[in-house]
Amino acid sequence: MLWLYLRLPRLQLDTQAPDDDCPVAVVDERDNRVVQLNEPASRAGITLGMGLATAAALCREVQLLPYQQAIETRRLEELAHGLYDISGDISTDPPCGMWLGASRMVKYHNGFDNYCKKITRFLSRRRLSARLASGHTPLAAKLLAHSPEAPLIECPDRLRQAIRDCPLSATQLPEQTQEHLHRLGIKHLSGLLDIPPKALSRRFDRPLAEYVSRLVGYLPHPLPFYQPPDYFRQHRELPCELTSSHSLTPWIRRLLEELEAFLHHRDRVVERIELTLQLRNREPLSLTIGAAQGESRAERWCPLVQLTLERHPLEAPVGGLTLTARTLMPRPGTSGDLLGERHGASMEPAQLVALLQARLGSDRVRGLMVEEDFRPLRASIESPPLEPSSPTARGTEAAQPVPPALRPAFLLAEPQAYLQPLEIIEGPERITTGWWDGEPQVRDYYIVRNAQGQWCWAFREPNRSGWFLQGYFA
């Protein structure tokens, strides 16, 4: 069986480093040594293994991050989640490696090269530095990923030769064992592979013999395979605490781009996402952002998130953020009508509703639905946005009475008495209704124009004198 091993030597740095060109290095606090660094830090003269004081002296602008294995382990799980769309058999190797079972995927992706290109493209889009190597056992693939050559081939003979040429420093053998082998004149794996397995067990300790046996496939190397959840959740620890919503935007955009890729591979959308901000010395701030009819694209989610953040000023610096999308929905079909009324419109109704909800709040954006009542203030009720507005459109069985067409767009909450002169334009339209529920109405409605030239909807009642305004036409 063919395996790939992904080695991510600076996983924490690639996860936390900002987008600008400032030098950044990750320092292991146990011995104050640099364990990861980016290109600007390398150009400044900082090297791996350099002491903290020396690195700071060489480059005063360098940003130092403490090494945290938990960040790499969590990021590794997130990458396994994303890679599941490309490769089925995935086993993480914390803190910064993972195996991919390649044998079945090669045929599925139409060749070994195409399969490797898709994985490389996946990592490149996430701005991750990685070394990939192939092998016919899991340990062989991991060994070659740590070797100077890191071959990415599927030829068995060439892979076997690459393993023989590997130095002992590329293995996971203890340093004491490697020193012992060096004293015996064994500097490459070929020196161990030339010894028969039984002789190897007699001459060396059991862990060394087992390692070689697993490396060449004499012993199995069982791996626990990753099982993805059916929802999206990604977390980011920020390199430093941020105090403004604007400075959070690049980090949020990265998470939204990964959400877009996750939904794209599943041909799904989500109606709402949850953004949780970790605040210093406070409870996390959890924000729910909705998009009517569902959305998957990062470019559409980003302004909605920004508008929502504007309504919730940060009460403390933010140290991390989590993006969660739980309920996945089928992607709605797109209209193929090139001559439709909305063709060429700059914004679709669902986008407009989503923007209004993000700016005003979901509870302040409502739709109107026609009801079976001739009383003007009961002829419509509030409904969720973008719901069908009439009983016929909602799919009710019987044909429902359709209200007259000439109704004003703006109705007063309560009719107002009007004492000024009015010019009658059209009417009357008598409405006699409500006798069955104890709120009868008998009114003669007119379309009128007042002294200011406004077109109004007014009525008179048989038992009361004077005019009453019900609403205004646009």
Salt bridges, closest charged atoms under 4 A:
ASP14 OD1 - ARG10 NE 3.07
ASP19 OD1 - ARG254 NH2 2.33
ASP28 OD2 - ARG30 NH2 2.69
GLU78 OE1 - ARG75 NH1 3.17
GLU78 OE1 - ARG236 NH1 2.74
ASP85 OD2 - ARG266 NH1 3.30
ASP89 OD2 - ARG104 NH2 2.65
ASP93 OD2 - LYS142 NZ 2.81
ASP157 OD1 - ARG160 NH2 2.67
ASP194 OD1 - ARG164 NH2 2.79
GLU210 OE2 - ARG206 NE 2.95
GLU237 OE2 - ARG74 NH2 3.65
GLU237 OE2 - HIS235 NE2 2.99
GLU241 OE1 - ARG280 NH2 2.59
GLU258 OE2 - ARG75 NH2 3.01
GLU258 OE2 - ARG236 NH2 2.96
ASP267 OD1 - ARG331 NE 2.92
GLU295 OE2 - ARG297 NE 2.97
GLU295 OE1 - ARG300 NH1 3.61
GLU315 OE1 - ARG282 NH1 3.45
GLU371 OE2 - ARG394 NH2 3.89
ASP373 OD2 - ARG375 NH2 2.90
GLU382 OE1 - ARG366 NE 3.80
GLU423 OE1 - ARG449 NH2 3.20
GLU429 OE2 - ARG407 NH2 2.93
ASP437 OD2 - ARG375 NH2 2.65
ASP437 OD2 - ARG378 NH1 3.34
GLU439 OE1 - ARG378 NH2 2.47
ASP444 OD1 - ARG430 NE 2.69
GLU461 OE2 - ARG443 NE 2.94
GLU461 OE1 - ARG464 NE 2.69
